[in-house]
Amino acid sequence: MSEEEYLEKQREESRLMLCAEEQGFNRVNGALEPELALALARATKELFEAEERVLLTEVEECHVRLKTLQDSIDAVQARKRDAHFQIGRIVSTMTRHGIPVDLRRKNFQLPTRPANLSSGHIYPPIGVGDTNSDESADSDKWGGSSVSESQWN
């Protein structure tokens, strides 16, 4: 049931309550006319039923949202496990090739000059710019090129 149907039931109950107020109570016994009392009781019951359906719908929506959130958590945890595995592979590969690895966290600074965004990368391409002979020799040993410190200033 939609909230619109609930609001309709609420309007019906309110309309019957107004009718009861306009008619007033039977002055002798303080009661409503039987038909109006029955209609008001039914309208109140239908209003509660409609409210219950609206609330059950909201609960179901919460369950769906909760499931979506749990799926997202599961996906993030899987990516986190993959990242942890990748860290292990990097350390293992470096160690296997005799490259010393400092496992302490380091803060790396972004380059101070604007990046060349035309390539779609925020960092300058590796091997572009000034390199000295020592860095070039080291980079050739590992099958790649290096970026000198002067490129970042």
C-alpha positions as CSV (number, residue, x, y, z in Angstrom):
1,M,0.0,0.0,0.0
2,S,1.3,3.4,-0.9
3,E,1.4,6.4,1.4
4,E,-1.3,7.9,-0.8
5,E,-3.7,5.2,0.2
6,Y,-2.7,5.6,3.8
7,L,-3.5,9.3,3.6
8,E,-6.8,8.6,2.0
9,K,-7.7,6.3,5.0
10,Q,-6.6,9.0,7.3
11,R,-8.8,11.6,5.6
12,E,-11.8,9.2,5.8
13,E,-11.3,8.7,9.5
14,S,-11.0,12.5,10.0
15,R,-14.2,13.0,8.0
16,L,-16.1,10.6,10.2
17,M,-14.7,12.2,13.3
18,L,-16.0,15.5,12.1
19,C,-19.4,14.0,11.4
20,A,-19.4,12.6,15.0
21,E,-18.5,16.0,16.4
22,E,-21.2,17.8,14.2
23,Q,-23.9,15.4,15.2
24,G,-22.8,15.5,18.8
25,F,-23.3,12.7,21.3
26,N,-26.7,11.4,22.1
27,R,-27.4,13.6,25.1
28,V,-29.2,10.8,27.0
29,N,-26.5,8.1,27.0
30,G,-23.5,10.0,25.6
31,A,-23.0,7.6,22.7
32,L,-22.9,8.1,18.9
33,E,-25.5,6.8,16.6
34,P,-24.8,3.1,16.0
35,E,-24.1,3.4,12.3
36,L,-21.7,6.3,12.8
37,A,-20.0,4.6,15.6
38,L,-19.5,1.5,13.5
39,A,-18.3,3.5,10.5
40,L,-15.8,5.4,12.7
41,A,-14.5,2.1,14.3
42,R,-14.1,0.6,10.8
43,A,-12.3,3.7,9.5
44,T,-9.9,3.7,12.4
45,K,-9.2,0.0,11.9
46,E,-8.6,0.5,8.2
47,L,-6.3,3.4,9.0
48,F,-4.2,1.2,11.3
49,E,-4.1,-1.5,8.7
50,A,-2.9,1.0,6.1
51,E,-0.3,2.4,8.5
52,E,0.9,-1.1,9.1
53,R,1.3,-1.8,5.4
54,V,3.2,1.5,4.9
55,L,5.6,0.6,7.8
56,L,6.1,-3.0,6.5
57,T,7.0,-1.5,3.1
58,E,9.5,0.8,4.7
59,V,11.0,-2.2,6.6
60,E,11.3,-4.1,3.4
61,E,13.0,-1.1,1.8
62,C,15.4,-1.0,4.8
63,H,16.2,-4.7,4.3
64,V,17.0,-4.1,0.6
65,R,19.2,-1.2,1.6
66,L,20.9,-3.3,4.2
67,K,21.6,-6.0,1.7
68,T,23.0,-3.5,-0.7
69,L,25.3,-2.1,2.0
70,Q,26.4,-5.6,3.0
71,D,27.2,-6.4,-0.6
72,S,29.2,-3.2,-0.8
73,I,31.1,-4.1,2.3
74,D,31.8,-7.6,0.9
75,A,33.2,-6.0,-2.3
76,V,35.4,-3.6,-0.4
77,Q,36.7,-6.4,1.8
78,A,37.5,-8.4,-1.3
79,R,39.4,-5.5,-2.8
80,K,41.2,-5.0,0.5
81,R,42.3,-8.6,0.5
82,D,43.5,-8.2,-3.1
83,A,45.5,-5.1,-2.2
84,H,47.0,-7.0,0.8
85,F,48.0,-9.8,-1.5
86,Q,49.5,-7.4,-4.0
87,I,51.6,-5.8,-1.3
88,G,52.9,-9.2,-0.4
89,R,53.7,-10.0,-4.1
90,I,55.6,-6.7,-4.5
91,V,57.7,-7.3,-1.4
92,S,58.3,-10.9,-2.4
93,T,59.3,-9.9,-5.9
94,M,61.6,-7.1,-4.7
95,T,63.2,-9.4,-2.1
96,R,63.7,-12.2,-4.7
97,H,65.5,-9.8,-7.0
98,G,67.7,-8.5,-4.2
99,I,66.1,-5.1,-4.1
100,P,66.1,-3.7,-0.5
101,V,62.6,-2.8,0.6
102,D,61.9,-0.5,3.6
103,L,58.6,-1.6,4.9
104,R,58.0,1.5,6.9
105,R,55.3,3.9,5.6
106,K,56.6,7.0,3.8
107,N,55.0,10.2,2.9
108,F,55.5,11.0,-0.8
109,Q,55.1,14.5,-2.1
110,L,53.3,15.3,-5.3
111,P,55.3,17.2,-7.9
112,T,55.3,21.0,-7.5
113,R,55.0,21.7,-11.2
114,P,51.7,21.2,-13.0
115,A,51.2,17.7,-14.4
116,N,50.8,17.0,-18.1
117,L,47.1,15.9,-18.2
118,S,47.0,15.5,-22.0
119,S,48.2,11.9,-21.6
120,G,45.5,11.2,-19.0
121,H,48.1,10.7,-16.2
122,I,48.8,13.1,-13.4
123,Y,52.5,12.2,-13.2
124,P,55.1,12.9,-15.9
125,P,55.9,9.9,-18.1
126,I,58.7,7.8,-16.8
127,G,62.0,8.5,-18.6
128,V,61.0,12.0,-19.7
129,G,63.2,14.9,-18.5
130,D,66.6,15.2,-16.9
131,T,68.3,12.1,-15.8
132,N,71.9,11.6,-14.6
133,S,74.1,8.8,-15.6
134,D,74.0,6.9,-12.3
135,E,70.2,6.8,-12.3
136,S,70.1,5.7,-15.9
137,A,72.5,2.9,-15.2
138,D,70.4,1.7,-12.3
139,S,67.2,1.9,-14.4
140,D,68.8,-0.1,-17.2
141,K,69.7,-2.9,-14.7
142,W,65.9,-3.3,-13.9
143,G,64.7,-2.9,-17.4
144,G,63.1,0.5,-17.1
145,S,63.9,4.2,-17.0
146,S,64.0,6.4,-14.0
147,V,62.8,9.9,-13.3
148,S,65.4,12.3,-11.8
149,E,64.7,14.4,-8.8
150,S,65.0,17.5,-11.0
151,Q,61.8,16.5,-12.9
152,W,59.8,17.0,-9.7
153,N,61.0,20.5,-8.9
